[in-house]
Amino acid sequence: MNENNHIDILIGKSVSGNATPEEIKELEQWKLSAEENQLLFKKSKKAWEKSDKYISETTLQKDKSKLESEYNRSLSDRVRKMSRQSFIYKIAAILAFPVALAIGWYLFGESEKPVQLAEQLYEISSPKGHVSKVKLPDGTEVWINTNSSIGYDASSFNTNNREIQLKGEAYFEVTSSVEKPFTVVTPHANVKVTGTAFNVKAYPASLLFETVLAEGKIELQLKSGTTESIHVEPNQRVIFNSINKKFDVQQVESEMFTAWRNGEIIFKDATLNDLIKELERIYDIQFHLKPATLGELRFRGMFSYNNNLIEALEKIKKSSQVDYYIENKEVWLKKSN
């Protein structure tokens, strides 16, 4: 961990009241070592205090678990100027629970008042192995799965529209507003709602788009070269193939596809290929199969984001008669002897 990240952690702990006396002393020494450090401290502290307005569930559960705060980017990297007067605000903060459930928050710029009405794109990301939760300006709550991100134009969101760009997987509990429909935009399909709860899975590298409806109704607008749309009912799962432009509607138990919000993944008659795709996202490690036909093996079970890699591999080994070894930071799965 570099010094900037370490100091960011200390500032976060100080603001949340979780810093130890030794950490407070270290932070004070750092502030006094250079004038620019004092300015940096004020900016970062201000951002943390503003973020408290958007963190409700976490701050109310201090008796349940002690919050630990970790920035994975230095403060200077959080706000980047882009062309056409647009900005990206990278939310690189995680409040970690023991099950690695992270609660994300908004990080605003320095000014109390906007200097200009330029386009402002907020991008909120979850790193691998974590789940982030954020509350949007309209009150909508979003859970962002590992290795995923959402983005929206802050200058128009909840004013002219409620449009969210999604890369990866997220679960939405949308605040109802008939006048301002909520739209989730992905490369292969858009999901349009007025107020409901649903899951969307659309990783950039995948050819498949998937949505599961938990409550309410959604309209799925496929990007298939036509104006075709699908009205989805609760406990329905829609999978759209961007290659052949075909879709499949299934009756499912929505809880199975949204358990990841609590740091769990449930597999029911899934292939080993499906399983390792999820594990690659969680553990940031590449899997190989020897032979490739192993990928057709069926698997049933549950994984927790709190499991380390070896624990996950042992579960596969015991339930699928598959052995493993790790070489050059890659996992190889093979038939058991």
Phi, psi and omega in degrees: 000128181281172186296320181300314179296320180297316179295320178302319179297316180297319179297315179300317179294323180296315181295320183277356178080019183251007181281142176280163177304323179294321180291322177297318179297316179297320180294319179296319178296321178295318180298321184280348185284340180201144181297322180295333178293325179294321178293317179297321179297315181298317180295314182292319179298321180296318179296319179297316182295323176294324182296336181298334180294337185254359179250107181251305184298317185292313184292339179275357184243034181296332178285344181274317178203146179281126183285134172243139186242135182219121172269137176250019169215151176288160184301324182293339181270353188283330180241116182240133175281141178236170179294163181060033176057031177257156184229149171241125177255108182276120177269103187245033183248147180224131170255109193267131170267167177302330179270016178063031173272119186253144177250115181274167176209172181272143177238110184270168179284185187287323188287140173289326179242141180299135179283326181210160179268046178285160176297133180234113181257114176268126177242123184243122188240153170245124177287170181296136178088005182227156172241130181248147177235133180225157174245124181280166183302335180273000181097350177298137178255137183230129171259126183251120184286170181305140177058038181227166178205154171235156178213151177205158179274108185292339182283342181234343182300132180068009174247299177261332183199178172227079185248130181239133172267131181238132170235108182112226185229139179207153176246133186241133166244098192272130173293130186292135174197102181295325182289333183233084179302147181259128183234130173258119184258128175227168181299329188253341182195157175245147177245124183243129182216168171247331177180112186188182179231126185202164180243140177230134179234114184208072178288138184305324183278353183266146177272355183252143172246141182218138173221144178230128182262127178264315181217152175080214180220150174223154174248122182260119180255105184281140176265072186244017181086002178231180177262021184296137176224155182234133176263120187257139179256162179305144182064028171250142178241128179244126177244125181244127178266117185285348180276303181269359177062026179254153179229157181229132179250126183234148171271124185222173168265109188301331182300329180295331185261359180237005180296339180299338178301331179261017178079026180230148174235127181250128178245130178230105182058043177269155176280159177297328176300315178297320182297312185290335175299317179292319181293327177297323179291322183286314189259359178054049180217148184267139178253149174228149180244135178229105357278175182297335181294346175302334183298343181272353177299145181265145184224142176224126180166187182224141176239147175249143176297345179279344176291136171280174186300316182297319178298319178295318180294324178294325177296317178296317183300316184286328186263343186236005182054043179239134177260169182213160167208156183246128183219128180054042178061030174230148182258131177246127176252137181216166178294142177290146179286000000 
